[in-house]
Amino acid sequence: SSLSQSCHLDLPQIAVVGGQSAGKSSVLENFVGRDFLPRGSGIVTRRPLILQLIFSKTEYAEFLHCKSKKFTDFDEVRQEIEAETDRVTGTNKGISPVPINLRVYSPHVLNLTLIDLPGITKVPVGDQPPDIEYQIKDMILQFISRESSLILAVTPANMDLANSDALKLAKEVDPQGLRTIGVITKLDLMDEGTDARDVLENKLLPLRRGYIGVVNRSQKDIEGKKDIRTALAAERKFFLSHPAYRHMADRMGTPHLQKTLNQQLTNHIRESLPALRSKLQSQLLSLEKEVEEYKNFRPDDPTRKTKALLQMVQQFGVDFEKRIEGSGDQVDTLELSGGARINRIFHERFPFELVKMEFDEKDLRREISYAIKNIHGVTGLFTPDLAFEAIVKKQVVKLKEPCLKCVDLVIQELISTVRQCTSKLSSYPRLREETERIVTTYIREREGRTKDQILLLIDIEQSYINTNHEDFIGFANAQQRSTQLNKKRAIPNQQPPPPQVIRRGWLTINNISLMKGGSKEYWFVLTAESLSWYKDDEEKEKKYMLPLDNLKIRDVEKGFMSNKHVFAIFNTEQRNVYKDLRQIELACDSQEDVDSWKASFLRAGVYPEKDQAENEDGVQENTFSMDPQLERQVETIRNLVDSYVAIINKSIRDLMPKTIMHLMINNTKAFIHHELLAYLYSSADQSSLMEESADQAQRRDDMLRMYHALKEALNIIGDISTSTVSTPVPPPVDDTWIQSSSSHSPTPQRRPISSAHPPGRPPAVRGPTPGPPLIPMPAASFAAPPIPSRPGPQGVFANNDPFSAPPQIPSRPARIPPSIPPGVP
């Protein structure tokens, strides 16, 4: 908080909770020894006040909202609190959860952090909303629910303790009573003949940490400007002279409460230090990475801008290269990016596009028959080369579209990679903008040249049909194959490969009905001949094996409620594919997986569904009304085309990635390394390029201050943990004996002799337990009548006080009342 930084750390602090006009503000003023809080009847505290008391030689106060001003006049502090409250909540009783932060430095205080909260109220007044009770309750719970806050539950003595809202709320968030301390105010206002002794001796509603009584100034005293020091002396006198309280006067009153709180807070801080330390360390670690960016920042260095510009451009070049080449230190574990995506475009997406545009068998045969007939003209006998060339050229031209699409996909990925890499330049918006513009313009420029080169490659393929290519089957082989395969058709464009595994992976069969088990995930194995699925990836229990003959793929729209992406496999001959299903729908987690599986099915010869409309018209009859001579020629040319197009596809598949790598990706890398800086210098002057956005400068300052503050905080914690000693929390108070005895004892006799509760020692001697010893006297003492002043027995017991020697609380076995079952402390 030295930086006015909200670190979001649950620092141990004391929240003061109580009903309206219970005396919360008075207790706080007594701690400080000054009048500085707004006072009056009704709701006065309308915003939480976080009050930090700091021991110091001089006395002054300061607010976080006007940090530069030091207040030495405490009347001004009150006016400032009132003005600041009204500023947020208005003047007519409204409330707000936004805290006011006040620090008081004084030689009369112990180091404490307290929060003064609005009093619990039931009925709205002024312009308070109808649900004011719940709003205040929520606000209080917000502060006291934190495990690190101590709860000071303030209850006036002239109100029944069983009705205490403060204790009720404290019980809700701290049922064990580990962090609740009871404070009883207004002891001097009780009806004559009544006292709060049972409460203060921790008998009525026992709390682990006990109760402390205080006497504050009355409203008349405050208006009459009664000095707080006089009031503290009057309080001391009240406890020493009151017959019901004088035996415990040394553990009553504001000074004792202050000491107890200071000690409890110290204990509490120490207990929460390990958690606090680990929280600070994790915050420091999370900042390390962000602060790394600002390490090069030296505001006083005249060459700072030049250095930063060079370093950033250099870093950008390195990042771009790493994302494209792939590198170990900045790996995205959530999705493919950069080079991996481009690789996927080259080796999965592009082949997929190539195969997708492959021709329909019937169309191709029809085209070949027309070409042969047209080339024969009026007379014709031999199979002409021209028909082969015409068909091949037509197929080669079709390659242009998928090739250009591939370039577009790579450009898209390059530009998005540039954007990812410039995110580090976000401190300098102008530099980032210029860098993105220059590199993107260059990539667009290379795009034109790459596309020209690729079109040129395809034109070159078209210009000469190399029938002497070593992989080309030749005329004789084509004829021979035609006779061998007179009925059984080969897979279009591919010679049947040996059955090999093309892909393995998990897929969900989406459309199995619930009656038959619902959609299930299976381990699929795709070979060149079949698709099998198993129960698990060890491939022991095969569920089904589906031959790939006559199978095709079709797209299926994603379900309205489903987040899975789906495609389907069906049989072209209208047969069921699996059990009673006409098609099986296979679901993947992402569209990328769908594309990838489709590419694998294409490699296995399972093609996407084509529009069947043109095959259903009358043209179809012309295709097959051929004489046997023409049919043989068509078959031969079809085999030749098939073989030659496969050769071209192979070379294009090989040359495309190489061309794109050379003309686009490698050139872009070289441009970023060697020319980007010169372009940046020529596009704008250095000072305007390196202009920081205002919020970025602010963010950097905040970040660095936060970073150093966290380091300092960790050092402070390191010091504390070595120089302090912990004391345990008092054991839980067993109050069952009170209820059991009260059922058969008359009320006056319920109070044991005061000697059963010897006066306690101040915390410095006795350890952490404020309040009286928690175990009562044996039942024998219950019969004794109450003695008015009892100076004698008190002295006797004082000498035998078992607490005087050791600082820890002994187990005191001899003093457990008979009615308590053994084993209960």
Secondary structure by P-SEA (a helix, b strand, c coil): cccccccccccbbbbbbbccccaaaaaaaaaacccccccccccccccccbbbbbbccccccccccccccccccaaaaaaaaaaaaaaccccccccccbbbbbbbbcccccbbbbbbccccccccccccccaaaaaaaaaaaaccccccbbbbbbbbccccccccaaaaaaaacccccccbbbbbccccccccccccccccccccccccbbbbbbbbbcaaaaaacccaaaaaaaaaaaaaaccccccccccccaaaaaaaaaaaaaaaaaaaaaaaaaaaaaaaaaacccccccccccccccaaaaaaaaaaaaaaaaaaaaaaaccccccccccccaaaaaaaaaccaaaaaaaaacccaaaaaaaaaaaaaaaaccccccccaaaaaaaaaaaaaaaaaaaaaaaaaaaaaaaaaaaaaaccccccaaaaaaaaaaaaaaaaaaaaaaaaaaaaaaaaaaacccccccccccaaaaaaaaaaacccccccccccccccccccccccccccccccccbbbbbbbbcccccccccccccccccccccccccbbbbbcccccccccbbbbbbcccccccccccbbbbbcccaaaaaaaaaaaaaacccccccccccccccccccccccaaaaaaaaaaaaaaaaaaaaaaaaaaaaaaaaaaaccaaaaaaaaaccaaaaaaaaccccccccccaaaaaaaaaaaaaaaaaaaaaaaaaaaaacbbbbbccccccaaaaaaaaacccccccccccccccccccccccccccccccccccccccccccccccaaaaaaaaaaccccccccccccccccccccccccc
